[in-house]
Amino acid sequence: MLSYQHAFHAGNHADVIKHLCWLGVIKSLKKKEKPFTLYDSHAGAGLYDFTDDLSSKNKEYLSGIASLQDVVAKSSLLNDYVSLCQSFVSKDAYPGSPVISAELKRESDVLHAMELHPGEFAKLESNIAAYASSNAHSHKRDGFEGLIALTPPKPNRGAILIDPPYERANEYEDVVTNVERVLKRWQQAQIVIWYPLLSARSGNKHGASEAMCEKLSELQVPCFKAEMQIAENTHDAGMYGSGVMVLNPAWQLDTQLSEAMLEVTQHMGEQSSSSVTWVNKDN
Ligand SMILES: C[S@@+](CC[C@H](N)C(=O)[O-])C[C@H]1O[C@@H](n2cnc3c(N)ncnc32)[C@H](O)[C@@H]1O
């Protein structure tokens, strides 16, 4: 069952933390000249139009990227993110993770963006086509299967974004199983896993992100969690925030993300807060 459509949520608070982190990962990879490969296992459509029926339904971007557009950021990571988004937001659009990767990578760097939903894939293919001359590839395939098939990259440098819709409760377990499989093939892989923070109302998904992070921490790889709450965790809050778990993180990504999120939360309402917590520091 593939019913999730990211257009309903494009540019919301969850995209902000996820894309800030992903941008930080790409920035750090670009510090060396050696080419790298980016993998986006659940890529979505790549580009979203705030004026279409889906995005304009709940207008989630208003409390996300739109609240940051006039910010003069002190954090260089937030400044880069806002600057990148500005050229899209000024046209009522928002760049999804594969377009952010394609925008930021160099000609010699490679992008593999995977998407299984036929409609979303058609959009991804067309949105990525503009970057096709620069090693940006879209694949209509299962993202987890694609990660196993396409890793490790040559040369052995790069990062993975894992951003499933978590429509099915067993997707949390799929993440752990496949991260473990990838690490057996590519020990140094820098892996960013996005997850929702869900209140008790969420039934069998309540606690699933926390359990997933616990299992990922048992893989004994250096990792930290960065989380941003936008509401109080009351029983009926639903998704009250989200986080990213970063395995084998780049040097100083934790500090950069922490500084950026502290600034972001100043614009996301009184109940918002952020944290960065190391889970495994030196293995
Ligand atoms: C949260 S959205 C991705 C958003 C995107 N990463 C971004 O940040 O712009 C998740 C996407 O995963 C796709 N999807 C679901 N199951 C998949 C699978 N097994 N393999 C690849 N894509 C899948 C959905 O169709 C959806 O477009």
The ligand as an ORCA input file, in Angstrom:
! r2SCAN-3c Opt
* xyz 0 1
  C       8.488     11.120      3.521
  S       8.353     10.889      1.808
  C       9.934     11.358      1.206
  C      10.273     12.807      1.301
  C      11.652     13.165      0.798
  N      12.668     12.305      1.377
  C      12.002     14.610      1.108
  O      12.582     14.867      2.175
  O      11.725     15.479      0.279
  C       8.447      9.147      1.657
  C       8.383      8.631      0.228
  O       8.736      7.238      0.238
  C       8.013      6.589     -0.792
  N       8.083      5.146     -0.494
  C       7.310      4.401      0.325
  N       7.785      3.138      0.402
  C       8.904      3.093     -0.384
  C       9.870      2.094     -0.678
  N       9.772      0.871     -0.155
  N      10.909      2.414     -1.485
  C      11.012      3.659     -2.030
  N      10.130      4.646     -1.786
  C       9.092      4.371     -0.967
  C       6.638      7.221     -0.698
  O       5.940      7.038     -1.919
  C       7.005      8.680     -0.411
  O       7.088      9.418     -1.614
*
